[in-house]
Amino acid sequence: MKKLAALCFVLMLSAAAMAQDWSWQVGPNLSFAFRSKDYANVKTLGEGLGAKIIYNWGGNPWVSPRLDFVYLSYGEKRSTTSGAGAGLIIQTRNESFQLTTGLHIARPTGAIRLYLAPLAGIFNYRAVTTLPELYYYYGYPAMETNESQWKWAARIQGGFLFDIGLGPLIDLGFTYQRIFNVETRIDDQVYRSDAEDFMLTIGVMIFSK
């Protein structure tokens, strides 16, 4: 998981560096989601990577269209089962993929730039079960996705961009998001309700001038 996160972060930084020649802003970030209550497979702090892609359309320096992608991991747990005469480790990872789009409203200049972004999109929550020992012995992982669900969601993010004179801006964002009609299984019953998260993002914003 840590190797995957490091690789994704390097890829996002590379994309951000390329974006300096385009009329785009690209903002890779670290994302941390704090749930207001347990729901779906979300029972711990969410940690992951995100990226903002903003198009500088030139019509208004304050308002731009924006696309966000976030991957969050809600931790892993291990258990064992018997197989081939020996105990096998079962590894279960709870995760979420989130894709939203909307408007980015920001102060275009200054050492400290405020921004506000109303966004809406679709979120996926799922649990991924793997048998890592099969990869060690046979060269391929046994993997199964469970309890996957796609849900509509809305979020609003506000934050600050800090110009420290190095080119990229430091980005600190605060997000409230609401996920609609989430399914939560308790024993043999499935309950549906809206869920809420509060998210903190820390990253950089690289843009063409």
C-alpha positions in Angstrom: 0.0 0.0 0.0 2.8 2.5 0.9 4.6 1.6 -2.4 1.4 2.2 -4.4 0.8 5.5 -2.6 4.4 6.7 -3.3 4.1 5.7 -7.0 0.8 7.5 -7.4 2.2 10.6 -5.8 5.3 10.6 -8.1 3.0 10.3 -11.1 0.9 13.2 -10.0 3.9 15.4 -9.4 5.1 14.5 -13.0 1.8 15.5 -14.4 1.8 18.7 -12.5 5.3 19.5 -13.8 4.1 19.0 -17.4 1.1 21.2 -16.8 3.4 24.3 -16.6 3.2 24.5 -20.4 -0.6 24.3 -20.6 -3.5 26.5 -19.6 -4.1 24.3 -16.6 -3.6 24.2 -12.9 -2.8 20.8 -11.4 -2.7 20.2 -7.6 -1.6 16.9 -6.2 -2.4 16.6 -2.5 -2.5 14.3 0.5 -6.1 13.8 1.7 -7.4 12.9 5.2 -11.1 12.1 5.7 -12.8 12.2 9.2 -16.2 10.5 9.3 -19.0 11.9 11.5 -20.2 8.3 12.1 -19.5 4.8 10.9 -21.1 3.9 7.5 -20.6 1.4 4.7 -17.1 0.1 5.2 -15.8 3.4 6.7 -14.9 2.9 10.4 -11.4 4.6 10.6 -9.6 7.7 9.4 -9.4 7.8 5.6 -5.9 8.5 4.2 -4.9 8.8 0.6 -4.0 10.9 -2.4 -5.9 13.4 -4.5 -5.5 15.7 -7.4 -7.3 18.9 -8.6 -7.3 19.8 -12.2 -8.4 23.3 -13.0 -8.8 24.8 -16.5 -7.9 28.4 -17.0 -10.5 29.3 -19.6 -9.7 33.0 -19.6 -13.3 34.2 -19.4 -13.1 35.2 -15.7 -9.9 35.2 -13.6 -11.8 34.4 -10.5 -13.9 31.4 -11.8 -12.7 28.2 -13.5 -14.1 24.7 -14.1 -12.5 22.0 -11.9 -12.2 18.2 -11.7 -11.2 16.4 -8.5 -10.0 12.8 -8.0 -9.4 11.2 -4.6 -8.4 7.8 -3.5 -8.8 6.9 0.2 -7.8 3.9 2.2 -9.7 3.2 5.4 -7.2 0.7 6.8 -6.5 -3.0 6.5 -7.2 -6.0 8.7 -5.9 -9.5 8.6 -7.4 -12.9 9.5 -6.5 -16.5 8.8 -8.2 -19.4 7.2 -7.1 -23.0 6.6 -6.1 -24.1 3.2 -3.8 -26.8 1.8 -3.1 -28.0 5.3 -1.8 -24.6 6.5 -3.2 -21.3 7.7 -3.6 -18.7 5.0 -3.6 -15.0 5.7 -6.6 -13.1 4.4 -6.0 -9.3 4.0 -9.0 -7.0 3.7 -8.6 -3.4 2.6 -11.4 -0.9 2.8 -11.1 1.9 0.2 -13.0 4.6 -1.7 -12.6 6.3 -5.1 -14.2 9.7 -5.5 -14.7 11.8 -8.6 -16.2 15.3 -8.5 -16.5 18.3 -10.7 -17.7 21.9 -10.3 -16.4 25.4 -10.1 -13.2 26.8 -8.5 -13.7 30.4 -7.3 -10.4 31.9 -6.2 -8.6 35.1 -5.7 -6.1 35.1 -8.7 -3.2 37.0 -7.2 -1.5 37.7 -3.9 0.8 36.0 -1.3 -2.3 34.4 0.3 -5.2 33.5 -2.1 -8.5 32.3 -0.8 -10.7 29.8 -2.8 -14.1 28.2 -2.6 -15.2 25.2 -4.7 -18.7 23.8 -4.8 -18.5 20.3 -6.3 -20.6 17.2 -7.0 -19.9 13.7 -8.3 -19.9 10.0 -7.7 -18.2 8.0 -4.9 -17.3 4.3 -4.8 -16.9 2.4 -1.5 -15.7 -1.2 -1.5 -13.7 -3.8 0.4 -10.9 -5.7 -1.4 -9.9 -9.1 0.0 -6.6 -10.7 -1.0 -4.5 -13.8 -0.2 -1.0 -12.3 -0.4 0.7 -15.7 0.2 -0.6 -16.9 -3.2 1.4 -14.1 -4.8 4.6 -15.2 -2.9 4.3 -18.8 -3.9 2.6 -18.7 -7.3 3.3 -15.3 -8.7 -0.3 -14.0 -8.8 -2.6 -12.5 -6.1 -6.0 -13.9 -5.3 -8.3 -10.8 -5.1 -12.0 -10.3 -4.7 -14.0 -7.1 -4.4 -16.9 -7.1 -2.0 -19.7 -4.7 -1.0 -19.0 -2.3 -3.8 -21.4 0.6 -4.1 -21.6 3.8 -6.2 -23.2 6.8 -4.6 -23.9 10.4 -5.6 -22.3 13.0 -3.4 -21.8 16.7 -3.0 -18.9 18.6 -1.4 -17.8 22.1 -0.8 -14.2 23.0 -0.2 -12.6 26.2 1.0 -8.9 26.8 1.5 -5.8 28.9 1.1 -3.0 29.0 -1.5 0.3 30.4 -0.1 2.8 31.9 -2.5 6.2 31.4 -0.9 8.2 32.4 -3.9 9.2 29.0 -5.2 6.8 28.8 -8.1 4.2 26.2 -6.9 1.7 27.4 -4.3 1.2 25.6 -1.0 -2.4 24.4 -0.9 -4.4 23.9 2.4 -8.0 22.9 1.9 -10.9 22.1 4.2 -13.9 20.1 2.8 -17.4 19.1 3.9 -19.0 16.4 1.9 -22.3 14.6 2.0 -22.8 11.1 0.4 -26.4 10.3 -0.4 -28.3 7.0 0.4 -25.3 5.0 1.6 -25.9 1.3 2.4 -24.6 0.0 5.7 -24.8 -3.6 6.6 -25.3 -4.4 10.3 -25.6 -8.2 10.9 -28.1 -9.3 8.3 -29.8 -6.0 7.8 -28.9 -3.3 5.3 -29.7 0.3 6.3 -29.7 3.3 4.0 -28.9 6.9 5.0 -26.9 9.9 4.1 -23.3 10.1 5.5 -21.0 13.0 6.1 -17.2 13.5 6.0 -14.9 16.3 6.9 -11.7 16.3 4.8 -8.3 18.0 5.2 -6.0 18.3 2.1 -2.4 19.4 2.0 -0.6 19.7 -1.3 0.7 22.1 -3.9 -0.8 23.9 -6.9 1.3 24.2 -10.1 0.0 26.4 -12.8 1.0 28.2 -16.1 1.5 32.0 -15.9 
